[in-house]
Amino acid sequence: MGATERIAELMKAMHEREIGEMLDFAEFLLAKRDREKTEAWATLDKYAGRYDGAKWQREELYDRAGLR
């Protein structure tokens, strides 16, 4: 039995108020997912255009003053 079928079975044994709480929670989860997706895209947008596509040499990365 999959999750959808299991939830349907559980709902048959619940009162209307409890089903309403489940609905509220499901809507919360969807809103949370959308919010997290929006935040992830905002992070990508924040750094958009910073990489110019230039090739780099690994050895040059270790020659920085902060690594000495």
C-alpha positions in Angstrom: 0.0 0.0 0.0 1.4 3.4 -1.0 1.4 6.5 1.0 -1.6 8.0 -0.8 -3.7 4.9 -0.1 -2.5 4.8 3.5 -3.5 8.5 4.0 -6.9 7.8 2.5 -7.5 4.9 4.9 -6.5 7.0 7.9 -8.8 9.8 6.8 -11.8 7.4 6.8 -11.3 6.9 10.6 -10.9 10.7 11.3 -13.4 13.4 12.3 -13.9 16.4 10.0 -11.8 18.6 12.3 -8.9 16.2 12.2 -9.1 16.0 8.4 -9.0 19.8 8.3 -5.8 19.8 10.4 -4.3 17.4 7.9 -5.3 19.7 5.0 -3.7 22.7 6.8 -0.5 20.7 7.3 -0.4 19.6 3.7 -0.9 23.2 2.5 1.9 24.3 4.9 4.3 21.7 3.4 3.5 22.9 -0.1 4.1 26.5 0.8 7.3 25.6 2.6 8.6 23.8 -0.6 7.7 26.8 -2.7 9.4 29.2 -0.3 12.6 27.1 -0.3 12.6 26.9 -4.1 12.2 30.7 -4.3 15.0 31.2 -1.8 17.3 28.9 -3.8 16.6 30.8 -7.0 17.2 34.1 -5.2 20.6 32.8 -4.2 21.4 31.9 -7.8 20.2 35.2 -9.0 22.4 36.9 -6.4 25.5 35.5 -8.0 24.4 35.6 -11.6 26.9 37.0 -14.0 29.9 36.8 -11.6 31.6 33.9 -13.5 32.9 35.1 -16.8 33.8 31.7 -18.2 37.5 32.3 -18.0 39.7 29.2 -17.7 41.8 28.9 -14.6 44.8 26.9 -13.5 44.6 24.9 -10.3 48.1 25.8 -9.3 47.2 29.5 -9.4 44.5 28.9 -6.8 47.1 27.7 -4.2 49.3 30.8 -4.8 47.0 33.2 -2.9 48.2 35.2 0.0 45.4 33.9 2.2 46.6 30.4 1.9 50.1 31.1 3.1 
